[in-house]
């Protein structure tokens, strides 16, 4: 799996590849608010947009809102 990372101004920042992606849990909520719990060595910043494709090839995007 790969996750593309964009800044809040839609500039491409980089790609989180398999070696950097340590954990990824996506929750597709019925009210339209998807959530992602991600563990990565990639330096994420608040406001970054994470874009990926699910197993059916459907693209999804969420904004990264807080650091742990």
C-alpha positions in Angstrom: 0.0 0.0 0.0 1.1 3.5 -0.6 -0.2 6.8 0.7 0.4 10.1 -1.2 0.9 13.2 0.9 -0.1 16.7 -0.1 0.2 20.0 1.7 -2.8 22.1 2.7 -2.1 24.0 -0.5 -2.3 20.8 -2.6 1.4 20.7 -3.3 2.8 17.1 -3.5 5.0 16.4 -0.5 5.9 12.8 -0.9 4.7 9.2 -0.8 4.6 6.9 2.2 5.7 3.5 1.0 5.5 0.1 2.5 8.8 0.5 4.5 7.6 3.8 6.1 4.0 2.7 6.7 4.0 0.8 10.0 0.3 0.8 10.7 -2.9 2.1 8.8 -6.5 1.7 10.0 -9.2 3.4 7.9 -12.7 3.8 9.3 -15.4 4.6 6.7 -18.1 6.3 8.7 -21.7 6.5 7.5 -22.0 10.3 8.2 -19.2 11.0 5.7 -16.4 11.6 8.1 -13.7 9.0 7.4 -10.9 8.6 10.0 -7.4 7.1 9.7 -5.2 5.9 12.4 -1.7 5.9 10.9 1.7 5.0 12.3 4.6 6.0 10.0 8.2 7.1 10.0 7.3 9.8 7.4 7.3 13.3 9.0 3.6 14.3 8.9 2.5 17.8 9.7 -1.0 19.0 10.7 -3.0 20.0 7.6 -1.4 17.5 5.3 -3.9 15.6 3.1 -3.4 11.8 2.9 -4.6 10.1 -0.4 -4.8 6.3 -1.0 -6.8 3.7 -2.9 -8.8 1.0 -1.1 -8.7 -2.7 -2.2 -11.3 -2.0 -4.8 -9.2 0.8 -6.4 -11.5 3.6 -5.0 -9.5 6.7 -4.0 -9.9 8.2 -0.6 -8.5 11.3 1.1 -8.4 12.6 4.7 -6.8 15.6 6.3 -4.2 14.9 9.0 -5.3 16.8 12.0 -3.2 15.9 15.0 0.0 14.3 16.1 0.4 11.7 18.8 
